[in-house]
Amino acid sequence: MTCFRSLGITAIFMCGLLLFLPQEGSTAGFEVGENTARSVARGGTGVVNKSDPSAVYFNPALLPRARGTQVLLSSNFLTLDVEFQRNDLIFERGGEQRITTFDPVQNQTGIFPAPFVTASFDVGPENLAIGAGIFGPPAYGNPCYGIREDGDCAPDPQSAARGMVTEADLIVAFLGVGAGYRFDLGEERALSLGLTGALGYMQTDFSVFVEANPAVSPPWEENPDQEAFVQAQNLTDFGPTAIAGISYSDGPLRLAASYRPPIRWSASGVVDVRFPEQMSGFGPELSDDRVSLETWHAGSLRLGAGLEGGSHPGGAERPRWDLEVNVIWENWSLVDFFRLELEGDIELRGLGQDEEGNYPTEILNPIYQVKGYQDAYSLRAGFSWGFTPWLTGHTGGFFETAAQSVAYTSADFISWERYSGSLGTTFHLPAGLDLDLAYAFIQSPNRTVRNGNVYNPIPMSQCQGPDFDSERCEVPGTPPGNPQNEGEWRSRFQIVSAGLTWHY
């Protein structure tokens, strides 16, 4: 009866929490830092020494270490400081040289919350544990490079980032259920296996300015008066995924690994296009407002080793100290481009209908934003020490390679080289509660982009992606338009995280 009573309490508690989770509950753009306050404090580690319900996300083979029934509620609060100073745009027309200068642009969104909810409990055999939760990759999912007004991001037609993105809102969440089983091998040795199955959900909105003049040709002037504002709204998709894990322990030594495969997203939604005022006489309207987006979410492989030792002052069931080192691989090289396909074309209704009742039409080709992402690797280390029965301290750090090369630096996701240091603490409170607090500072080196490969979208051009190698292309293999990302870039993230774990 105790087991079923624990299950009921846990289910009721989690359902109550889910009712209060904000829409941005589990978000992702590119993954930044790590989930849960304790892992944030420990340099983003978690594949080896976890002993709480978050194992269902990090490594389900560790679920048997989460003794009894536990419920964990944690949230990261992220800030993204990014600044882009675009180089002057210099072009010649009719023998006259023209220069366009740009003001620096910065992310206008402040603190971004990213909650994380999991629970675990013992069932049946002593060495079996299961877990469930709602979680998502840690990220900053709502940058704004427009004008912030009353909590919304309004477009800025003069923004130096307008040909990349003016704002984005990306949500990725997984509803997962997992199980882990430990095989005792004798003499303090054990092998554990685990598997989490999850249903992934992706929803995104984003905005970008595109060239709307069908007669545009080199040299590319980038005239805001000839650009349309495209808002892709409520693009949604569902997809299954899984996390497989393994762990081996021999006395104080622990080795572990987990893997999550990549997910191919094919999201569909609607689009709203605001045409430039100078086109108003043509009465432009979309014949169909449906839109689709195709891209990948990278998979990840976590490898780790750890040591635990001593007896915690608060109880022998916990170690006095533990050290963990992780190596993480994410295969972002799957993302060659984002493909945005508008189902409709532009009907020029102001010009009237032909004899068959059709309006003159301008064809809208799919919009390809070439990304050229590359695989990312990180080295992470974390350490904890039990100071008193009610206090444990944590520290850590990591280094991560870039998913974006310099030439593909873009405002939509900031994924350069990263260096991080972190600190945190756990307060062991009465009634089986642990309160975790953490802070991490993540710095990226400044970038100077001289030969950019991020171009402004020109969907009515005859030079089309993803390869841009047709005879209509001015330079085969190169999109039409101008590089948008040449200039000076700087970026840093900060994470404050808090979590509460209840042990029953």
N, C-alpha and C positions, 0 to 999 in steps of 0.2 A: 504493500500500500504506500510505503514511503516514496518509492520510485514514481508511482503514478501521481501522487500528490505533488511531487517536485515538478513533474512535467506540466501539470496544470497551472501551478503558480508561475512557472517560467513562461508558458504560452500567454497567459493573461497579461503578465508584465510587459512582454515584447509587443503584443498587440496594442496595449495602451501607449507605449512609446511611439509606435509607428503612426498613430493618429496625430502626433504633434511634430513629426519630422517635417521640415520645410521642403519645398520642391527641390532645392539644391542638395537634398539629403546625401546623395552619393554622387560625386561629380568627377569629371576627368577631362582634362585636355591632354597634355603630356603629364606623366606622373612626376610629382614634386614631393620630395621628402618621403614620408611613410604614414600609414594609418596607425591609430592609437597613440595616446600620450606617452606610454612607456617606450614604444619603438621610436617615436620622435626623439625622446631623450637619449636613446641608446644608438644614435647614428643611423636609424633606419633598419636595424637588424631585427630578426624575428623568426628565421627559418629553423633555428636550432633549439633554443632554450625557452620557448613559449610554454606557459603552464596556465593559460587562461582561454576563454572562448574564442579569442581572435585567431587561434590556431586553425579554425575552419577556413580562414582566408590565407594565412601565411604558410601553413603546412598541416594538413589534417592528420598526419601521422602523429602529431603532438597532442591530439585531443585527449588520449588517456592520461596525460600529465595534469589536465585540468580536473582535479579531484572534486567529487560531489557535483552539486548543481551550482552553476555560476551564470550571471548575467552581466554583460559589459556594455556600457554606453560611453562612447568617447566622441570627441569632435575636435578637428583641427580648425584653427582660425588663421587664414593665410592673408598676407599682403604681398602684392607684386609691384615693385618699383621698376619701371622700365621707361627709358627715354630714347627717342630716335630723332636725330638731327639729319635730315636728308640733305644731300649735296644739291647745289644749284643745278637746275635743268637748263642746259644751253642748246639751242637749236637755231637753224638758219632757214628762212623762208623768203624767197624773192630777193636774195642777196643781202638780206637784213638779218643780223644776229639778234636773237631775243634771249633774255635770261629771266628765269622764274626762280625766285627764292622761296624757301619754306620756313615756317616757324617750327620749333621743336614740338614734338607730340609726346604725351605721357599717358600712361594708364590712369583713367579717371575713377575707376572703381576702387573702393576701399577694402575693408575686411571682408573676406569670403569664407563662409562656414562650410564645413564638410563633415557631417556626422557619420557615425559608424556604430552599428548595433549587432551584437552577437550573444548567443547563449549556448551553454553546453551542459551535459549531464551524463551520469553513469547509467547504463542500462544493462540488464541481464548479466552476462559474465563479468567478472571483476575487471578484466583487462580491456573491455569494450567501452567506448564513449562516443556519443554523437553530439553534433552541434548544428546550429542554424543561425542565419543572420541576414541582414541587408547591409551591403557594403559596396564600395566602389573604389577604383584606384584613386589615390590621393592626388589632388590637382587644384589648380586655380582655373575655374571654368567660366569667368564672366568679365573679360577685359573690355574696356571702353576707350576708344581713341577718338571719340566724337566730343559732344558737349553734354556734360552731366546736368540734367534738369529734373528736379523733384524725384530723384531716384531712378530715372530713366536715362538712357543714352541716346541723345539726339544726333543726327548726322551732321558732320561738319564738311561741307563741300571743298573747303580749303585745306583740309587735313593732309599732311604728308603721308599718312597711312591709308588714305582713302582707296587706293588701288590694291591694297592688300586686304584690309578688313577695317571697318569702323567700330564694330562691336560684335561680340559672340557670346552665346550662352549655351554651354554644353553640359549635358547630364548623362552620366553612365552609371547604372546601378545594377547590382547582381543580387538576386534572391537565391541564397545557397543553403543546401543541406548536406552535411558531411558526416563521416564516421571514421574512427581510427581504432586499430586493435594492436595491442602489444603482445609479442611472443617472448616470454621469459626464457633466456638461454642459460641461466644459472650463473653463479659467481658474479652478481651485479652486472651481468650482460643482458641486453634486450634488443630486439628488433621490432620496430613498429611500422605499420603500413596504414595509409589513409587515403580517402578519396572524397572530394566535395563535388557535387553536381550543382550547377547554377543556371538560372535563366537570366540572361543579360538584357538590359533595356537601355536604349540610347535615344535621346531626344536633343535636338539642337535648333537654335535660331542663330542667324548671323546676317550681317549687312555688308555690302561692298558697292562702290561706285564702278560702273562699267561704261565704256565708250558707246554712245548711242547714235553717232553720226555714221550712216551706212556708206558714206563716201570718204571716210577718213583714210588718209594715206601718209606715208613718211614725208617729211619729218613729223614725228608724233608730238603734237603741241600740248596735249593734256589740258584741254580747255574745259573747266568745270561747267561752262554753259552748254556743253555738248555731251554731258555725262548723265546717265540714268542711275537712280538709286535703287538697288535691288535688295529686298528683304526676303530671305528664305525663312519660313516660319513653320514651327512644329514638325520638323522632319523627324520621323520616329521609326524605330525598328526594334525587333526582338531577336535574340539569338542565344542558343545554348552554349555552354562552356563547362569546363571542369578544372579542378586543381588536384593533382596527384602528388602524394608525398611519401617519403621514407625517412626513417630515423634509426640510428644505431647508437647504443650507449654501452660503454665499458667503464664502470666505475665513474670517475669524474669526467671522463672524456665523452663527448657527444659529436656525432657527424650526422648531417641531414641534408636533404634536397627536396625541392618541390618544383612543379612545372605547371604552367597555365598556357594552353595553346592560343594562337592568335584567333581573332574573330573578324570576319568580313561583314561590314555593315553595308546595308543597302536600304537607306532610309527614304521615306517619301513624305511629302507635305505640300504646302502651298507657297506661292511666291507673290509678293506685291512689288510692282515696279512703278516708281515715280519718274516719269519722263521729263526731260528738260523743257523749260518754258518755251523755248524757241521752236519746239515740235508741236505745240498746242494746236496750231492751225491744221495739222494733219490728222488730229483726233486719234492718236495712237492708243490702242488697247490690246491686251493679250487675248488671244483666241482661247487659251486654256491656262488656268493658274496653277496647275499641278507641276510639281518639281520633285526631282529625286537626286540623292547624293550617294556616291559609292566611295568607300575607303576602307582601310583596315585599322584594327586595334591590335597593337603588337602583343605577342605572347611573351612570357618571361620564364626564365630558369633561375632558380635560387640555389646556391650551394653554400654550405656553412660548416664551421667547426666551433666547438665551444667547450669550456671547462666550468665546472661548478665545485665549490668546496666549502667546508665548515658548516656550522649550524647557526641559523639566524637567531638573534637575541629574542625574537618574538615567537620562536617555535622551531623545533627540530625538523618539521616537515618542509621548511624552506631553507635553501643554502644561504650561508653568510655572504658569499660573493659569487658572481659568475661573469665570465668573459666570453664574448661571441664575436666571430668574424664571418662576414658574408661576402660572396661574390655574386653579382646579379648580371644577367644578360637579357636584353630586350631586343627583339628583332624588328625594329622600326624600319629597316630597309624594305619591308613589304610596301611601304607607303611611297610609291613613285609620284602620285598625284592625287588631288581631289577632283572628282568629276561631278559637276553640277549640270543636270540636263533639265531644261525647261520644256514641258510638253507642248506649249503653245508657241505661236509666232506673233509678230506685231502686225495687227490689222490697222491700216491707215483709214479709219472710218470717215475722216473729214474729206476724203477725196471721192466719196460716193461708191456705189456698187456697180459692177458690170452687168451685162445682160443676164448672167446666170445668178445674180444676187451675191457675188463674192466681192470682198473688199481687196484693194491692192495690199500686198503682204510683203513684209521684210522677214527673211528667215533668221531665226535665232539658233545658232549652233550650240552644242554643249560647251560649257565653260570649264576648261581644264586649268587648274592651278598646279603647276609642276612643283613638287616638294623635294624630291631627291633625298629623302631621309636615309640615314645610315643606322646600323645597329649601335646600341648604347650599352656600355659596361660600367659597373660601379663596384667599388671596394668600400665596405662598411665595417665599422667596429663599434662595439658597445660594451660597457662595463657597469656593474652594479655592486653596491656594498651596503650591508645592513648595519647602520650605525647604532640604533637603539631598537627596543621592541616595537616602537611605533613609527620608525623612520628608516627608509631606504633611499640612498642617493644613486643617481644614474648620470652617466656622461657618455659621449660618443662623437663620431664624426664620419664623413664619407667623402669620397671623390667620385665623380661621375663624368664619363665622356659625353660628347655632344651627339644628339640625334640630328641636329641641323649643322651642316657644314657652313663655313662663313658665307659662301656664295648664295646659300638658300636661307639665310637669316630672314625671319619674317615676324610680323607683329601678332599673327594669330596665336601661335604657341611659342613660348620662349624656352628653348631646349638646347642650351649651350653647355659647355663644360661647367661643372658645379663643384664648389668646395663648401663643406658644411661643418659646423661645430654645434654641439647641443648639450644641454644640461636639464636635469629634472629630478623629481623626488616622488616617492610614494609614501603617503600617510596611511598607516594601518590603524583603522578606526574600530570602535566597538561595533557590535551587531554584524560582524562579518563583512565590513566595507573596507575597500582600498580606494583612496583618492590619489590619482596620478596627475601631476602637473609637469609641463615640459615647455622648453623654448629652443628653437633652432634658427640659426642664421645661415642662409644659403647665398653665397656670392658667386657670380659668374664674371670672368674677365671681360673687360670692355672689348668691343669688336669694331673694326674699321672695314667696311665693305666697299671694295673698289670695282669689282667685276661681278655685279649682282645678277642672279638668275631668277628673280621674282619679278614678273611682268604684269602690267595692268591688263585686265580682261577686255578683249575686243570681240564679243561673240558674233558680230556680223562680218568679221573678216573671213576671207577664203583660205587663210592659213590656219589650219585647225590641228589640235592636239589629238592624241597625247604626244605624238612625235614631232609635229610641226615640220614635216619634211616634204610637203607637196611643192609643186612648181610655183604655186601662188605665194610661197613664203619668200620674203626678201632675202633672208639668210637661212637656208635649209637647216632644220634642227633648232631654230630659235623662234620663240613666239613673237608675234607682232607687238608693237608698242615699245615702251621704255622700261628698263629696270627700275623697280620702285624702291629698292632697299639699299641703295648705295648711300653711304654716309657713316655717321658715328652712332654706335649703340652702347647702352649700358643697362644692366639688369641686376636685381637682387630680390630674393624672397625672404620673408620672415614668417615663422610659424609659432603660434602659441597654441598649446593643446591641453585639454583637460579630459579626464576620464574617471569613471566610477565603476568599480567591479563589486558585485554583491555575491558573497559565498553563502550558500544555504546548506 
